[in-house]
Amino acid sequence: MDRRFALFLAAALAAPAVLAQAPAVAPGTEAIVETAKGSFTIRLLPEVAPKHAALFVKTAKAGGYDGTTFHRVIMGGIIQGGDPLSKDPAKASLYGTGGLGLLKAELSDRPFVRGTVAAARRPSSLDSGGQQFFVVMREQPSLKGQYTVFGEVVSGMEVVDQISTTPADGDKARERVEMKVRVQEKTPE
């Protein structure tokens, strides 16, 4: 595990209040998600979910997403990734359980349309978002009010489509599609 990320994760788990103090994210800030299948760009929506956008930026800047995988794929449905446990192939049985329980939900009226980026959470708790995120492949109205929307894919949706075709057992990806995430902050004009 990257040392910077390990320090960040230790601090976050020891003192969740640290996350609440993450610097505000400027509207227009984007994250570029790079994979072997190509790249896609997420425009963050701090005006919709400020704490989730801030955690995403803080995690990305600390290298926390680098080497994680899209561990959950539903062709034509969603792709999900960002679990810090997915950096270690030996922990495959735990994928989907790491990096959660850090934030309370920031629900909005934004619809779940193609390209929506939202925080994954534990099935048993609305207020259990964290580092994991998912991208919606098609309109999914049943997700509204259940998950926190904090971004939208603004370019490279064809890459997201390609990731969704990764062979899977059920919804568990059989191949590692690793990511690296870098942030481009909007500069004041």
NUVEXSE-58099 format. One record per residue (C-alpha): residue number from 1; residue in one letter; chain; x, y, z. Coordinates in Angstrom, 2 decimals. Each point is the difference from the previous one (the first is absolute). Example, Ala and Ser with C-alpha at 12.3 -4.5 7.8 and 13.67 -1.06 7.14 Angstrom:
    n  res  chain     east    north       up
    1    A      A    12.30    -4.50     7.80
    2    S      A     1.37     3.44    -0.66
***
This chain:
    n  res  chain     east    north       up
    1    M      A     0.00     0.00     0.00
    2    D      A     1.26     3.47    -0.86
    3    R      A     1.40     1.66     3.17
    4    R      A    -1.86     3.30    -0.54
    5    F      A    -3.26    -1.83    -0.43
    6    A      A     0.65    -2.25     3.01
    7    L      A     0.52     3.09     2.16
    8    F      A    -3.15     1.62    -1.39
    9    L      A    -2.04    -3.16     0.54
   10    A      A     1.27    -0.46     3.55
   11    A      A    -0.90     3.59     0.85
   12    A      A    -3.41    -0.30    -1.63
   13    L      A    -0.87    -3.19     1.85
   14    A      A     1.31     1.31     3.32
   15    A      A    -1.73     3.36    -0.25
   16    P      A    -2.90     0.24    -2.48
   17    A      A    -0.25     3.71     0.84
   18    V      A     3.15     0.49    -2.10
   19    L      A    -2.10    -0.70    -3.09
   20    A      A    -2.47     2.71     0.90
   21    Q      A     2.90     2.48    -0.06
   22    A      A     1.16    -0.89    -3.51
   23    P      A     0.44     3.14    -2.10
   24    A      A    -2.94     1.03    -2.12
   25    V      A     0.04    -1.13    -3.61
   26    A      A    -0.39     2.72    -2.61
   27    P      A    -2.91    -0.44    -2.43
   28    G      A     1.33    -1.24    -3.34
   29    T      A     2.71    -2.18     1.58
   30    E      A     0.52    -3.16    -2.02
   31    A      A     1.54    -3.40     0.65
   32    I      A     1.61    -2.00    -2.79
   33    V      A    -0.32    -3.75     0.54
   34    E      A     2.68    -1.84    -1.98
   35    T      A    -0.21    -3.75    -0.72
   36    A      A     1.56    -2.43    -2.46
   37    K      A    -3.30     0.22    -1.93
   38    G      A     0.28     3.80    -0.31
   39    S      A    -0.89     3.06     2.04
   40    F      A    -3.16     1.77     1.01
   41    T      A    -0.58     3.34     1.69
   42    I      A    -2.29     0.67     2.94
   43    R      A    -1.18     3.53     0.74
   44    L      A    -0.48     0.18     3.75
   45    L      A    -3.15     1.60     1.38
   46    P      A     0.97     1.64     3.32
   47    E      A    -3.15     2.11    -0.14
   48    V      A    -2.01    -3.26     0.25
   49    A      A     2.15    -2.06     2.41
   50    P      A     2.85     2.11     1.44
   51    K      A     1.33    -2.58     2.47
   52    H      A     0.00    -2.85    -2.51
   53    A      A     1.71     2.14    -2.64
   54    A      A     2.60     1.08     2.58
   55    L      A     0.69    -3.59     1.09
   56    F      A     0.38    -1.10    -3.62
   57    V      A     2.51     2.79    -0.70
   58    K      A     1.91    -0.61     3.23
   59    T      A     0.19    -3.75    -0.67
   60    A      A     1.11     0.55    -3.62
   61    K      A     2.69     2.52     0.97
   62    A      A     1.35    -2.44     2.62
   63    G      A     0.27    -2.73    -2.67
   64    G      A    -2.79    -1.96     1.67
   65    Y      A    -1.69    -1.04    -3.24
   66    D      A     3.20    -0.92    -1.82
   67    G      A     0.14    -3.78    -0.44
   68    T      A    -3.59    -0.60     1.12
   69    T      A    -2.27    -1.84    -2.40
   70    F      A    -3.50     0.09    -1.39
   71    H      A    -0.94    -3.07     2.02
   72    R      A    -3.72     0.06    -0.78
   73    V      A    -1.33     0.11    -3.56
   74    I      A    -3.53    -0.36    -1.27
   75    M      A    -0.04     0.23    -3.80
   76    G      A    -2.28     2.85    -0.95
   77    G      A    -0.66     0.73     3.68
   78    I      A     2.90     1.33     2.07
   79    I      A     3.72    -0.26     0.61
   80    Q      A     1.23     0.35     3.59
   81    G      A     3.50     0.52     1.32
   82    G      A     2.26     1.82     2.40
   83    D      A     0.10    -2.60     2.78
   84    P      A     3.46     0.32     1.62
   85    L      A    -0.04    -3.76     0.65
   86    S      A    -0.03    -0.63    -3.76
   87    K      A     3.64     1.07    -0.21
   88    D      A     0.83    -3.47     1.38
   89    P      A    -1.09    -2.94    -2.22
   90    A      A     0.26    -2.29     3.07
   91    K      A    -2.95     1.86     1.54
   92    A      A    -2.38    -0.58    -2.93
   93    S      A    -2.62    -1.58     2.27
   94    L      A    -0.19     3.31     1.93
   95    Y      A    -0.36     2.29    -3.02
   96    G      A    -2.94     2.32     0.45
   97    T      A     0.39     0.25     3.78
   98    G      A     2.90     2.43     0.37
   99    G      A     0.02     3.77     0.22
  100    L      A    -3.64     0.31     1.09
  101    G      A    -1.68     1.48     3.07
  102    L      A     1.81     3.35    -0.21
  103    L      A    -2.80     2.40    -0.95
  104    K      A    -3.68     0.62     0.52
  105    A      A    -2.19     0.09    -3.09
  106    E      A    -0.40     3.28    -1.91
  107    L      A    -3.16    -0.85    -1.92
  108    S      A    -1.32     2.25    -2.76
  109    D      A    -2.66     0.15    -2.68
  110    R      A     2.53    -0.68    -2.78
  111    P      A    -1.20    -2.81    -2.24
  112    F      A     2.10    -3.12    -0.55
  113    V      A     0.58     0.35    -3.74
  114    R      A     2.76    -1.43    -2.17
  115    G      A     3.36     1.25     1.29
  116    T      A    -1.12     0.81     3.55
  117    V      A     2.73    -0.63     2.59
  118    A      A    -1.12    -0.89     3.51
  119    A      A     1.39    -1.25     3.28
  120    A      A    -0.30    -3.71     0.71
  121    R      A    -1.14    -0.92     3.49
  122    R      A    -0.68    -2.97     2.22
  123    P      A    -3.35    -1.65    -0.85
  124    S      A    -1.12     0.34     3.61
  125    S      A     0.69     3.72     0.49
  126    L      A    -0.84     3.09    -2.01
  127    D      A     2.66     1.93     1.96
  128    S      A     2.99    -2.18    -0.88
  129    G      A     1.55     1.62    -3.07
  130    G      A     3.74     0.28    -0.41
  131    Q      A     2.65    -0.54    -2.62
  132    Q      A    -1.84    -2.43    -2.26
  133    F      A    -1.99     1.43    -2.88
  134    F      A    -2.03    -1.20    -2.92
  135    V      A    -0.90     1.26    -3.47
  136    V      A    -3.49    -0.53    -1.40
  137    M      A    -0.22    -1.39    -3.54
  138    R      A    -3.68     0.74    -0.61
  139    E      A    -2.83     1.82     1.73
  140    Q      A    -0.79    -1.59     3.36
  141    P      A    -2.76     1.93     1.78
  142    S      A    -0.18    -2.52     2.86
  143    L      A     3.40     1.20     1.28
  144    K      A    -1.20     3.57     0.64
  145    G      A    -0.21     0.70     3.71
  146    Q      A     2.08    -3.09     0.76
  147    Y      A     3.53     1.11    -0.98
  148    T      A     2.00     3.24     0.02
  149    V      A     0.68     1.48    -3.44
  150    F      A     3.30     1.91    -0.02
  151    G      A     1.09     0.08    -3.64
  152    E      A    -0.76    -0.62    -3.65
  153    V      A     2.05    -1.44    -2.83
  154    V      A     0.63     2.80    -2.50
  155    S      A     2.26    -1.89    -2.43
  156    G      A     1.06    -3.57    -0.66
  157    M      A    -3.33    -1.69     0.64
  158    E      A     0.96    -2.52    -2.69
  159    V      A     2.84    -1.10     2.34
  160    V      A    -2.51    -0.50     2.83
  161    D      A    -2.07    -2.10    -2.44
  162    Q      A     3.06    -2.09    -0.81
  163    I      A     0.83    -0.53     3.69
  164    S      A    -3.57    -1.23     0.52
  165    T      A     0.68    -2.85    -2.44
  166    T      A     2.79    -1.43     2.20
  167    P      A    -0.68    -3.72     0.55
  168    A      A    -1.65    -0.56     3.37
  169    D      A    -1.33    -2.70     2.29
  170    G      A    -3.38     1.48     0.85
  171    D      A     1.07     3.62     0.52
  172    K      A     3.57    -0.72     1.20
  173    A      A     2.58     0.87    -2.66
  174    R      A     2.26    -2.93    -0.92
  175    E      A     2.66     2.28    -1.47
  176    R      A     1.76     2.85     1.75
  177    V      A    -0.79     3.35    -1.59
  178    E      A     2.22     2.24     2.10
  179    M      A    -0.35     3.75     0.14
  180    K      A     2.10     3.04     0.67
  181    V      A    -1.81     3.24     0.82
  182    R      A     1.36     3.51    -0.33
  183    V      A    -1.81     3.21     0.82
  184    Q      A    -0.17     3.17    -2.12
  185    E      A    -1.20     2.81     2.18
  186    K      A    -1.90     2.87    -1.51
  187    T      A     2.03     3.17     0.23
  188    P      A    -1.82     3.24     0.82
  189    E      A    -0.41     2.27    -3.03
***
